[in-house]
Amino acid sequence: MPELSRRGALTAAAVVTGAQLVGAPAARAADHHHDSPAPFDEVYKGRRIQGRPASPGGHHHGGNYAVYVDGVALHVMRNADGSWISVVSHYDPVPTPRAAARAAVDELQGAELLPFPAN
């Protein structure tokens, strides 16, 4: 049996991944606004975190979902795979907006969240 080269392995992995994704983006896009997370309002490590569906028409990458830390909007974004990131913990995807708010509080370590300027 011939030895599999690194290039061959990467090509095979790309083909398999591509085959799995065919049709999936369209399905996710169709469900994107219908599976909005439940609202939350809690105190986490002394900080009030809140999340709720955002009003339609606003500029939200979080699937029309708004998250706040101590009343300041935390910019969140939903990834194509359904995970969530925030402007504070951008490279650490989490499963829910609540987890994104908690991760932001952890990362802030008591510092104040400053408003994120809208473009």
C-alpha positions in Angstrom: 0.0 0.0 0.0 1.5 3.4 -1.0 2.4 5.8 1.8 0.1 8.7 2.3 1.9 12.0 1.9 1.1 15.1 4.0 -0.4 16.8 0.9 -2.5 13.8 0.1 -3.8 13.7 3.7 -4.7 17.4 3.7 -6.4 17.1 0.4 -8.5 14.1 1.6 -9.4 16.0 4.8 -10.5 19.0 2.8 -12.6 16.8 0.5 -14.3 15.1 3.4 -14.9 18.4 5.2 -16.3 20.0 2.0 -18.6 17.1 1.4 -20.0 17.4 5.0 -20.7 21.1 4.6 -22.6 20.9 1.3 -26.0 22.1 2.1 -25.3 22.8 5.7 -24.7 26.6 5.4 -28.1 27.0 3.8 -29.8 25.0 6.5 -28.0 26.9 9.2 -29.0 30.2 7.6 -32.6 29.2 7.5 -32.6 28.3 11.2 -30.3 31.1 12.3 -33.1 33.4 13.5 -35.5 30.7 14.7 -33.3 29.2 17.4 -32.6 32.3 19.4 -31.3 31.6 22.9 -33.5 32.2 25.9 -33.2 35.5 27.7 -31.1 35.6 30.9 -30.5 38.1 33.7 -28.1 37.1 36.5 -25.3 38.3 38.7 -22.0 36.5 37.8 -19.0 37.2 40.0 -20.5 40.5 41.2 -21.4 41.7 37.7 -24.9 41.8 36.2 -25.1 40.0 32.9 -28.1 40.1 30.7 -29.1 38.7 27.3 -32.3 39.0 25.3 -33.5 39.0 21.7 -32.6 42.4 20.2 -35.1 44.6 18.4 -35.2 43.9 14.7 -33.6 46.3 12.4 -30.5 46.9 14.6 -26.9 46.2 13.6 -26.4 42.9 15.4 -24.1 40.1 14.3 -25.3 38.0 17.2 -28.4 36.8 15.4 -30.5 39.6 16.7 -29.5 38.9 20.3 -28.2 41.5 22.7 -25.9 40.9 25.7 -25.0 43.4 28.4 -22.5 43.5 31.2 -23.5 46.0 33.9 -25.8 47.7 31.4 -23.1 48.1 28.8 -23.6 46.3 25.5 -21.2 43.5 24.9 -20.7 43.0 21.2 -21.4 39.3 20.5 -21.4 37.4 17.3 -22.7 34.0 16.4 -20.3 31.8 14.3 -21.4 29.6 11.4 -21.0 26.5 13.6 -23.5 27.9 16.2 -20.8 29.0 18.8 -20.6 32.5 20.1 -17.8 35.0 20.6 -17.6 38.5 22.0 -15.3 41.4 21.4 -13.7 40.7 24.8 -13.0 37.0 24.3 -12.9 36.8 20.5 -10.7 33.8 20.2 -12.5 31.6 22.7 -15.8 30.4 21.2 -18.5 29.3 23.7 -21.8 27.5 23.2 -24.2 30.3 24.3 -24.5 34.1 24.7 -24.6 33.6 28.5 -21.3 31.8 28.4 -19.9 34.6 26.2 -21.0 37.1 28.9 -19.4 35.0 31.7 -16.2 34.6 29.7 -16.1 38.4 29.2 -16.5 39.0 33.0 -13.7 36.5 33.6 -11.5 38.2 31.1 -12.2 41.7 32.3 -11.0 40.7 35.8 -13.0 43.6 37.4 -12.3 46.2 34.7 -15.1 48.2 33.3 -16.5 47.2 29.9 -16.3 50.1 27.6 -18.9 50.6 24.9 -17.9 49.2 21.5 -18.2 51.9 18.8 -20.6 51.1 16.0 -19.3 51.5 12.5 
